[in-house]
Amino acid sequence: MANGNTIQNKFMPTTKETMQKLEAHERECAIRYENIEKRLDKGDAKFDAMDAKFTKYILGLYVLIIVATGVDRLFH
């Protein structure tokens, strides 16, 4: 029976080893999530810039439609 425990102990990590692996995993995840947040923030800034640009285009289109309608009424 002691022989069985020895074999099991060779393959089973100790509590200290498990905690070290868990802490390393947590550090890696923290770095990964920080990078994900940075990428999301960059994407958000790009989206805001695109939104502002498209808003200007849409407003310009409205002005064009209104002006075209007014010009059409002047000549008829």
Buried (B, 14 or more C-beta within 10 A) or exposed (E): EEEEEEEEEEEEEEEEEEEEEEEEEEEEEEEEEEEEEEEEEEEEEEEEEEEEEEEEEEEEEEEEEEEEEEEEEEEE
